[in-house]
């Protein structure tokens, strides 16, 4: 069984969708664990981010690079 590790933090759902698309295209297995808690109505999202991207340990460096590229393009579009 392979070990899954944290590859990055997702700031919002839209960024999560883009990261999902990029990782799927690269055939990197991933899981996005949302920090959204309906009981607290998203109270902790500003502190933790919207969610966390998990990938197999052996694909970590590749996934981290792709996540950073998506985050960079996402920020450029916002500006």
MARZA-652521 format. One record per atom (N, C-alpha, C): x, y, z; residue number from 1. Coordinates in steps of 0.02 Angstrom, whole numbers, always signed. Example, Ala and Ser with C-alpha at 12.3 -4.5 7.8 and 13.67 -1.06 7.14 Angstrom:
<node c1="+660" c2="-284" c3="+390" pos="1"/>
<node c1="+615" c2="-225" c3="+390" pos="1"/>
<node c1="+660" c2="-165" c3="+390" pos="1"/>
<node c1="+642" c2="-112" c3="+354" pos="2"/>
<node c1="+684" c2="-53" c3="+357" pos="2"/>
<node c1="+645" c2="+2" c3="+394" pos="2"/>
END
This chain:
<node c1="+42" c2="-59" c3="+0" pos="1"/>
<node c1="+0" c2="+0" c3="+0" pos="1"/>
<node c1="+45" c2="+62" c3="+0" pos="1"/>
<node c1="+29" c2="+109" c3="-44" pos="2"/>
<node c1="+71" c2="+168" c3="-49" pos="2"/>
<node c1="+51" c2="+221" c3="+2" pos="2"/>
<node c1="+100" c2="+261" c3="+22" pos="3"/>
<node c1="+89" c2="+314" c3="+70" pos="3"/>
<node c1="+68" c2="+377" c3="+32" pos="3"/>
<node c1="+16" c2="+410" c3="+56" pos="4"/>
<node c1="-7" c2="+473" c3="+26" pos="4"/>
<node c1="+17" c2="+530" c3="+70" pos="4"/>
<node c1="+38" c2="+584" c3="+37" pos="5"/>
<node c1="+66" c2="+642" c3="+72" pos="5"/>
<node c1="+34" c2="+707" c3="+46" pos="5"/>
<node c1="+41" c2="+759" c3="+85" pos="6"/>
<node c1="+14" c2="+825" c3="+67" pos="6"/>
<node c1="+58" c2="+856" c3="+12" pos="6"/>
<node c1="+25" c2="+876" c3="-43" pos="7"/>
<node c1="+61" c2="+907" c3="-98" pos="7"/>
<node c1="+48" c2="+982" c3="-101" pos="7"/>
<node c1="-5" c2="+1005" c3="-69" pos="8"/>
<node c1="-19" c2="+1077" c3="-71" pos="8"/>
<node c1="-86" c2="+1093" c3="-40" pos="8"/>
<node c1="-99" c2="+1158" c3="-33" pos="9"/>
<node c1="-161" c2="+1184" c3="-6" pos="9"/>
<node c1="-199" c2="+1219" c3="-62" pos="9"/>
<node c1="-265" c2="+1207" c3="-63" pos="10"/>
<node c1="-309" c2="+1238" c3="-112" pos="10"/>
<node c1="-345" c2="+1296" c3="-77" pos="10"/>
<node c1="-343" c2="+1355" c3="-107" pos="11"/>
<node c1="-372" c2="+1414" c3="-76" pos="11"/>
<node c1="-448" c2="+1419" c3="-85" pos="11"/>
<node c1="-474" c2="+1392" c3="-141" pos="12"/>
<node c1="-546" c2="+1394" c3="-152" pos="12"/>
<node c1="-566" c2="+1338" c3="-200" pos="12"/>
<node c1="-630" c2="+1330" c3="-209" pos="13"/>
<node c1="-656" c2="+1274" c3="-250" pos="13"/>
<node c1="-633" c2="+1279" c3="-323" pos="13"/>
<node c1="-631" c2="+1340" c3="-350" pos="14"/>
<node c1="-611" c2="+1349" c3="-420" pos="14"/>
<node c1="-538" c2="+1328" c3="-432" pos="14"/>
<node c1="-495" c2="+1347" c3="-385" pos="15"/>
<node c1="-426" c2="+1326" c3="-389" pos="15"/>
<node c1="-421" c2="+1250" c3="-383" pos="15"/>
<node c1="-462" c2="+1221" c3="-341" pos="16"/>
<node c1="-465" c2="+1148" c3="-334" pos="16"/>
<node c1="-485" c2="+1114" c3="-398" pos="16"/>
<node c1="-533" c2="+1143" c3="-434" pos="17"/>
<node c1="-555" c2="+1114" c3="-498" pos="17"/>
<node c1="-498" c2="+1116" c3="-549" pos="17"/>
<node c1="-462" c2="+1170" c3="-552" pos="18"/>
<node c1="-406" c2="+1175" c3="-600" pos="18"/>
<node c1="-350" c2="+1126" c3="-582" pos="18"/>
<node c1="-334" c2="+1122" c3="-519" pos="19"/>
<node c1="-282" c2="+1075" c3="-497" pos="19"/>
<node c1="-304" c2="+1003" c3="-513" pos="19"/>
<node c1="-367" c2="+988" c3="-502" pos="20"/>
<node c1="-393" c2="+921" c3="-519" pos="20"/>
<node c1="-384" c2="+905" c3="-593" pos="20"/>
<node c1="-400" c2="+953" c3="-635" pos="21"/>
<node c1="-394" c2="+943" c3="-708" pos="21"/>
<node c1="-321" c2="+930" c3="-728" pos="21"/>
<node c1="-275" c2="+969" c3="-700" pos="22"/>
<node c1="-204" c2="+961" c3="-717" pos="22"/>
<node c1="-177" c2="+894" c3="-694" pos="22"/>
<node c1="-194" c2="+874" c3="-632" pos="23"/>
<node c1="-170" c2="+810" c3="-606" pos="23"/>
<node c1="-201" c2="+751" c3="-643" pos="23"/>
<node c1="-264" c2="+757" c3="-661" pos="24"/>
<node c1="-296" c2="+704" c3="-700" pos="24"/>
<node c1="-263" c2="+696" c3="-768" pos="24"/>
<node c1="-249" c2="+753" c3="-801" pos="25"/>
<node c1="-216" c2="+751" c3="-867" pos="25"/>
<node c1="-147" c2="+719" c3="-862" pos="25"/>
<node c1="-112" c2="+729" c3="-806" pos="26"/>
<node c1="-46" c2="+700" c3="-797" pos="26"/>
<node c1="-49" c2="+628" c3="-770" pos="26"/>
<node c1="-111" c2="+604" c3="-759" pos="27"/>
<node c1="-122" c2="+537" c3="-732" pos="27"/>
<node c1="-89" c2="+526" c3="-664" pos="27"/>
<node c1="-93" c2="+578" c3="-622" pos="28"/>
<node c1="-68" c2="+574" c3="-554" pos="28"/>
<node c1="-128" c2="+562" c3="-508" pos="28"/>
<node c1="-128" c2="+506" c3="-472" pos="29"/>
<node c1="-183" c2="+495" c3="-425" pos="29"/>
<node c1="-183" c2="+549" c3="-371" pos="29"/>
<node c1="-241" c2="+573" c3="-353" pos="30"/>
<node c1="-245" c2="+626" c3="-302" pos="30"/>
<node c1="-311" c2="+623" c3="-265" pos="30"/>
<node c1="-312" c2="+658" c3="-209" pos="31"/>
<node c1="-373" c2="+666" c3="-170" pos="31"/>
<node c1="-371" c2="+737" c3="-142" pos="31"/>
<node c1="-427" c2="+771" c3="-146" pos="32"/>
<node c1="-431" c2="+837" c3="-115" pos="32"/>
<node c1="-476" c2="+832" c3="-54" pos="32"/>
<node c1="-448" c2="+846" c3="+3" pos="33"/>
<node c1="-484" c2="+843" c3="+67" pos="33"/>
<node c1="-505" c2="+914" c3="+84" pos="33"/>
<node c1="-570" c2="+926" c3="+82" pos="34"/>
<node c1="-597" c2="+993" c3="+96" pos="34"/>
<node c1="-597" c2="+1007" c3="+171" pos="34"/>
<node c1="-582" c2="+1069" c3="+189" pos="35"/>
<node c1="-586" c2="+1091" c3="+258" pos="35"/>
<node c1="-653" c2="+1123" c3="+274" pos="35"/>
<node c1="-698" c2="+1126" c3="+224" pos="36"/>
<node c1="-763" c2="+1156" c3="+233" pos="36"/>
<node c1="-803" c2="+1117" c3="+284" pos="36"/>
<node c1="-824" c2="+1150" c3="+336" pos="37"/>
<node c1="-862" c2="+1118" c3="+389" pos="37"/>
<node c1="-929" c2="+1155" c3="+394" pos="37"/>
<node c1="-983" c2="+1122" c3="+375" pos="38"/>
<node c1="-1048" c2="+1155" c3="+375" pos="38"/>
<node c1="-1070" c2="+1176" c3="+445" pos="38"/>
<node c1="-1048" c2="+1141" c3="+496" pos="39"/>
<node c1="-1067" c2="+1159" c3="+565" pos="39"/>
<node c1="-1040" c2="+1227" c3="+584" pos="39"/>
<node c1="-981" c2="+1245" c3="+558" pos="40"/>
<node c1="-951" c2="+1309" c3="+575" pos="40"/>
<node c1="-953" c2="+1358" c3="+516" pos="40"/>
<node c1="-989" c2="+1339" c3="+463" pos="41"/>
<node c1="-999" c2="+1383" c3="+405" pos="41"/>
<node c1="-934" c2="+1411" c3="+376" pos="41"/>
<node c1="-883" c2="+1369" c3="+370" pos="42"/>
<node c1="-821" c2="+1390" c3="+339" pos="42"/>
<node c1="-777" c2="+1434" c3="+383" pos="42"/>
<node c1="-788" c2="+1433" c3="+447" pos="43"/>
<node c1="-751" c2="+1476" c3="+493" pos="43"/>
<node c1="-675" c2="+1469" c3="+488" pos="43"/>
<node c1="-651" c2="+1408" c3="+476" pos="44"/>
<node c1="-579" c2="+1395" c3="+476" pos="44"/>
<node c1="-546" c2="+1400" c3="+407" pos="44"/>
<node c1="-584" c2="+1412" c3="+355" pos="45"/>
<node c1="-556" c2="+1416" c3="+287" pos="45"/>
<node c1="-504" c2="+1472" c3="+281" pos="45"/>
<node c1="-515" c2="+1532" c3="+309" pos="46"/>
<node c1="-462" c2="+1583" c3="+303" pos="46"/>
<node c1="-395" c2="+1563" c3="+335" pos="46"/>
<node c1="-398" c2="+1520" c3="+386" pos="47"/>
<node c1="-336" c2="+1499" c3="+419" pos="47"/>
<node c1="-304" c2="+1439" c3="+384" pos="47"/>
<node c1="-343" c2="+1391" c3="+363" pos="48"/>
<node c1="-317" c2="+1328" c3="+336" pos="48"/>
<node c1="-318" c2="+1326" c3="+260" pos="48"/>
<node c1="-358" c2="+1367" c3="+227" pos="49"/>
<node c1="-370" c2="+1360" c3="+156" pos="49"/>
<node c1="-433" c2="+1319" c3="+145" pos="49"/>
<node c1="-454" c2="+1311" c3="+82" pos="50"/>
<node c1="-515" c2="+1275" c3="+67" pos="50"/>
<node c1="-505" c2="+1199" c3="+73" pos="50"/>
<node c1="-446" c2="+1175" c3="+55" pos="51"/>
<node c1="-434" c2="+1104" c3="+58" pos="51"/>
<node c1="-361" c2="+1086" c3="+49" pos="51"/>
<node c1="-346" c2="+1021" c3="+53" pos="52"/>
<node c1="-278" c2="+997" c3="+48" pos="52"/>
<node c1="-274" c2="+944" c3="-7" pos="52"/>
<node c1="-223" c2="+948" c3="-49" pos="53"/>
<node c1="-212" c2="+899" c3="-102" pos="53"/>
<node c1="-165" c2="+845" c3="-77" pos="53"/>
<node c1="-187" c2="+783" c3="-83" pos="54"/>
<node c1="-148" c2="+725" c3="-62" pos="54"/>
<node c1="-130" c2="+684" c3="-125" pos="54"/>
<node c1="-68" c2="+661" c3="-129" pos="55"/>
<node c1="-44" c2="+620" c3="-185" pos="55"/>
<node c1="+0" c2="+564" c3="-158" pos="55"/>
<node c1="+11" c2="+512" c3="-198" pos="56"/>
<node c1="+58" c2="+460" c3="-177" pos="56"/>
<node c1="+128" c2="+490" c3="-168" pos="56"/>
<node c1="+164" c2="+466" c3="-119" pos="57"/>
<node c1="+230" c2="+494" c3="-103" pos="57"/>
<node c1="+278" c2="+494" c3="-162" pos="57"/>
<node c1="+275" c2="+443" c3="-203" pos="58"/>
<node c1="+321" c2="+439" c3="-260" pos="58"/>
<node c1="+305" c2="+488" c3="-316" pos="58"/>
<node c1="+248" c2="+522" c3="-314" pos="59"/>
<node c1="+229" c2="+572" c3="-365" pos="59"/>
<node c1="+229" c2="+643" c3="-336" pos="59"/>
<node c1="+254" c2="+650" c3="-275" pos="60"/>
<node c1="+250" c2="+714" c3="-239" pos="60"/>
<node c1="+284" c2="+772" c3="-276" pos="60"/>
<node c1="+345" c2="+764" c3="-297" pos="61"/>
<node c1="+381" c2="+821" c3="-328" pos="61"/>
<node c1="+348" c2="+843" c3="-392" pos="61"/>
<node c1="+325" c2="+796" c3="-432" pos="62"/>
<node c1="+290" c2="+812" c3="-495" pos="62"/>
<node c1="+224" c2="+849" c3="-480" pos="62"/>
<node c1="+187" c2="+825" c3="-431" pos="63"/>
<node c1="+123" c2="+856" c3="-414" pos="63"/>
<node c1="+134" c2="+926" c3="-385" pos="63"/>
<node c1="+183" c2="+934" c3="-342" pos="64"/>
<node c1="+197" c2="+1000" c3="-312" pos="64"/>
<node c1="+213" c2="+1051" c3="-367" pos="64"/>
<node c1="+253" c2="+1031" c3="-415" pos="65"/>
<node c1="+271" c2="+1076" c3="-470" pos="65"/>
<node c1="+208" c2="+1097" c3="-509" pos="65"/>
<node c1="+165" c2="+1050" c3="-524" pos="66"/>
<node c1="+104" c2="+1065" c3="-561" pos="66"/>
<node c1="+56" c2="+1109" c3="-521" pos="66"/>
<node c1="+51" c2="+1096" c3="-457" pos="67"/>
<node c1="+7" c2="+1137" c3="-415" pos="67"/>
<node c1="+32" c2="+1209" c3="-412" pos="67"/>
<node c1="+97" c2="+1219" c3="-406" pos="68"/>
<node c1="+125" c2="+1286" c3="-405" pos="68"/>
<node c1="+112" c2="+1323" c3="-471" pos="68"/>
<node c1="+117" c2="+1287" c3="-527" pos="69"/>
<node c1="+103" c2="+1318" c3="-592" pos="69"/>
<node c1="+30" c2="+1340" c3="-597" pos="69"/>
<node c1="-15" c2="+1299" c3="-573" pos="70"/>
<node c1="-86" c2="+1317" c3="-573" pos="70"/>
<node c1="-98" c2="+1378" c3="-528" pos="70"/>
<node c1="-69" c2="+1378" c3="-469" pos="71"/>
<node c1="-77" c2="+1434" c3="-423" pos="71"/>
<node c1="-50" c2="+1499" c3="-453" pos="71"/>
<node c1="+7" c2="+1494" c3="-488" pos="72"/>
<node c1="+37" c2="+1553" c3="-520" pos="72"/>
<node c1="-10" c2="+1580" c3="-574" pos="72"/>
<node c1="-36" c2="+1536" c3="-616" pos="73"/>
<node c1="-81" c2="+1559" c3="-670" pos="73"/>
<node c1="-146" c2="+1586" c3="-641" pos="73"/>
<node c1="-169" c2="+1556" c3="-586" pos="74"/>
<node c1="-231" c2="+1579" c3="-554" pos="74"/>
<node c1="-222" c2="+1650" c3="-528" pos="74"/>
<node c1="-165" c2="+1665" c3="-497" pos="75"/>
<node c1="-152" c2="+1732" c3="-471" pos="75"/>
<node c1="-144" c2="+1783" c3="-526" pos="75"/>
<node c1="-113" c2="+1762" c3="-582" pos="76"/>
<node c1="-105" c2="+1807" c3="-639" pos="76"/>
<node c1="-172" c2="+1826" c3="-668" pos="76"/>
<node c1="-219" c2="+1778" c3="-670" pos="77"/>
<node c1="-285" c2="+1793" c3="-696" pos="77"/>
<node c1="-324" c2="+1840" c3="-651" pos="77"/>
<node c1="-314" c2="+1834" c3="-586" pos="78"/>
<node c1="-348" c2="+1878" c3="-538" pos="78"/>
<node c1="-325" c2="+1950" c3="-545" pos="78"/>
<node c1="-261" c2="+1959" c3="-563" pos="79"/>
<node c1="-233" c2="+2027" c3="-570" pos="79"/>
<node c1="-254" c2="+2054" c3="-636" pos="79"/>
END
